[in-house]
Amino acid sequence: MVTYILLVTLTEFGRENFKTSWTTTRDEFKKQVKNLGGTMTGYVTAGPYDVVEIIDLPQDDGALALLLGSLSVKEIRTVTMKAFHEDQVRKTLQQMS
């Protein structure tokens, strides 16, 4: 599985319509993640980002499709980071020695 962390900022449109559009938009996005064989966990946050989503997918191609699709969503803007689990980092460090 590959993991991506999405830092989400609501646009003005997204803030104005949060009660109705956020749930619908997020549910659709979550459904797409599931269709690609992945999972999505999210948190509404206080701070510079409005929402943090953690997405696990079987491969990078699915993540790319989701991210490109999210470009047309007018409710949000995202910063996307690929994450590496600590076990993967340890294994890689051991192989480097």
N, C-alpha and C positions, 0 to 999 in steps of 0.2 A: 504494500500500500504506500502511496505517496500522500504526504500531508501538506496542505496549504492553509495559511492563516490569512483571512481577509479582514482588513481594518476598514470599516464602513463609515462613511460620513453621509448623513442625509442632506440632500439638496433642499433648497427652499420649497420646491414642490413636494418633496418627501416629508418635510416637517409639517407643511400645511395639511397634508392628507394622510398623516401617519396612522391614525386610527383605522382607516379602511384599506389604504393601499399597502402598508407595510406587511400586514398579515398575508394578503393575497400574493404579493410579489415574493415574499419569503417562502411561502408554501409552494409556489411554482418552482422556485429555484431548488428547494429541498427535494421536490419530486424529480427534477432533472438529475440531481446528484444520485438519488436512489436508483433511477433508471440506468445510470452508468456503473452501478454496483458499489456505490460509495455511501458514506454517512456524513451527516452535517450536524454540528452542535453549535449553538449560538448564544451569545450573551448581549443584552443591552447594557451599555457601560456609561459611566460618568467620567468625563475627561475629554481629551481632544477627539476621540472617535465615539460615534453613537452606538455602534454595534461591532462585536468581534465574532467572526464565524470561523470555526475549525472544520475543515473539509478533508476527509480521507477518501481517496479514490484508488482503484487498482493500478492506474497508469497515468502518466502525464498528459497523454492525448485527450483524455476526458476532461482534465482540468483546463486545458487550453480551450476546448470547446465551450466550457462554462464561462470562462473569463471573457472570451471574445463575445459571447452572447450577452454578458452583463453590461457591455459597453453601451447598449441601446436602452438600458433601464434608466428612465429619467428621475427616479426617486433617490438614487444613490450614486456615490463616487467611491471607488475602492482603491486601497493600496494592498497589493498581494505579495505574500512572502511564502516561499517554499520552505518547509520546516524539516529538519532532520532529527529523528528520535535519538536520545542519548545513547541507546544501545548501538545504533548504527555508527555513531561517532566513535564510541569505544572500540568497536570492531575494526573500523577503518584505521584508528590510531595504532592498534595492535599490529595490523598488517604492515604499517609503515616502519615498524621497528626492525 
